[in-house]
Amino acid sequence: MSDRQAVVPNDLSAFWMPFTANRQFKQAPRMFVGAGDMHYTTSDGRQVLDGTAGLWCVNAGHCRPLITEAIQRQAAELDYAPAFQMGHPKAFELANRIVSIAPQGLEHVLYTNSGSESVETALKVALAYHRVKGEGSRFRLIGRERGYHGVNFGGISVGGIVTNRKMFGTLLTGVDHLPHTHNLAKNAFSRGQPEHGAELADELERIVTLHDPSTIAAVIIEPVAGSTGVLIPPKGYLEKIRAITKKHGILLIFDEVITGYGRLGTPFAADYFGVTPDILVTAKGLTNGVIPMGAVLVTAEIHDAFMQGPEHLIEFFHGYTYSGNPMASAAGLGTLETYRQEGLLTRGAELADYFADGLHSLAGLPNVIDIRNIGLVGAIELAPIPGSPTKRAFSAFLKAFEKGVLIRTTGDIIALSPPLIVQKHHIDEIVETLRTILSDLD
Ligand SMILES: Cc1ncc(COP(=O)(O)O)c(C=O)c1O
């Protein structure tokens, strides 16, 4: 090994970290070197309680045996199989298992390697579906303000986060946006779904009228917007969006990258709200975050529309080298089996009230302007420091890490989404740590 190589492992400069304040991080790195169940181990040997399931993905907790063993076995048995024109059994087995826990009517699965790729795949399926049906004039996509659909060009185009869009030119054309539903004046400190705002869904009628329904392919929304701070749909809102899309022959895509696989106490948010989309986008919890993988579920009607023409021809010109990768499929099977054995896809429902009580007990602390929750997701919104937005929440994040709890912040909002194996005493620890920090935060 050359001297240069020997030095590299301890040098932090080469890795340009994603969505990270790189310079701040590299001055005072926060490194995890191990994990088990509800905790991380830091490089200085401390235990940190995972209040965020990693990045909303480690739903079964860390280093779970069924998943670890499945991956170990798979690596020794079949490392890779070509994804195009070849198959391997576990990709099919996993697709069947996903369909078996999915809302009724979603019967076919396309694999991806991330939430961002799942979003691109869903948008492309939607556009192509209309075209194969002879309705190629439907090219427009409707997203929503404050929506997060990953970081690829389709996702940032339909997404509604200015910082993620403004650097990147013209994005996709033919995109419009619904207004977001966040309304502190009317809905602050709601438990569960807020009362006010269902009428915001009527904006879809306005957009549809403006462009004409015959030009609109799909509407994509997160049933609960996660990354922009846990924005919970007002009562009746999703039902209205579903009715309007159906009326106009527009596909409804739910981005369930965060809400999928038990986060709300039901397998999917579609189950929680009783509203079924035409396309359901997932990733994260599918493999417990262990190996990158996403899955896009579509109805039989969409799938079948493509299955025409000569049988030797490819029906849909889309896919990835790693679609349904053997290691990822094994991880997915281990994950879904863990969820099944431990009842994790519905466990959130049992703990939701306790979690809500804990979070809402923080009301009245300095600078807390909202607390909201649904299933095992919660948010505490802080008043920004005048002239320094995001700083207050970021310092809460740093203090929580020092005190041994991992939280996540977005803007001045603290978001919480513990692994679904969380126990009541873990919830108490998260809440009491936040109480101490928020009581004494600049
Ligand atoms: C709703 C939603 N969609 C898409 C994504 C993108 O997923 P990934 O980071 O795996 O590309 C995320 C990530 O947080 C998400 O929350």
PDBQT file of the ligand as one rigid body, heavy atoms in Angstrom, charges set to zero:
ROOT
HETATM    1  C1  LIG A 501     -41.828  10.749  -0.330  1.00  0.00    +0.000 C 
HETATM    2  C2  LIG A 501     -40.453  10.489  -0.839  1.00  0.00    +0.000 A 
HETATM    3  N1  LIG A 501     -40.260  10.208  -2.129  1.00  0.00    +0.000 NA
HETATM    4  C3  LIG A 501     -39.058   9.939  -2.629  1.00  0.00    +0.000 A 
HETATM    5  C4  LIG A 501     -37.947   9.955  -1.823  1.00  0.00    +0.000 A 
HETATM    6  C5  LIG A 501     -36.587   9.688  -2.405  1.00  0.00    +0.000 C 
HETATM    7  O1  LIG A 501     -36.069   8.499  -1.950  1.00  0.00    +0.000 OA
HETATM    8  P1  LIG A 501     -34.497   8.194  -2.143  1.00  0.00    +0.000 P 
HETATM    9  O2  LIG A 501     -33.754   9.109  -1.238  1.00  0.00    +0.000 OA
HETATM   10  O3  LIG A 501     -34.400   6.736  -1.779  1.00  0.00    +0.000 OA
HETATM   11  O4  LIG A 501     -34.184   8.418  -3.585  1.00  0.00    +0.000 OA
HETATM   12  C6  LIG A 501     -38.086  10.231  -0.463  1.00  0.00    +0.000 A 
HETATM   13  C7  LIG A 501     -36.920  10.264   0.442  1.00  0.00    +0.000 C 
HETATM   14  O5  LIG A 501     -36.981  10.680   1.568  1.00  0.00    +0.000 OA
HETATM   15  C8  LIG A 501     -39.377  10.522   0.035  1.00  0.00    +0.000 A 
HETATM   16  O6  LIG A 501     -39.557  10.826   1.319  1.00  0.00    +0.000 OA
ENDROOT
TORSDOF 0
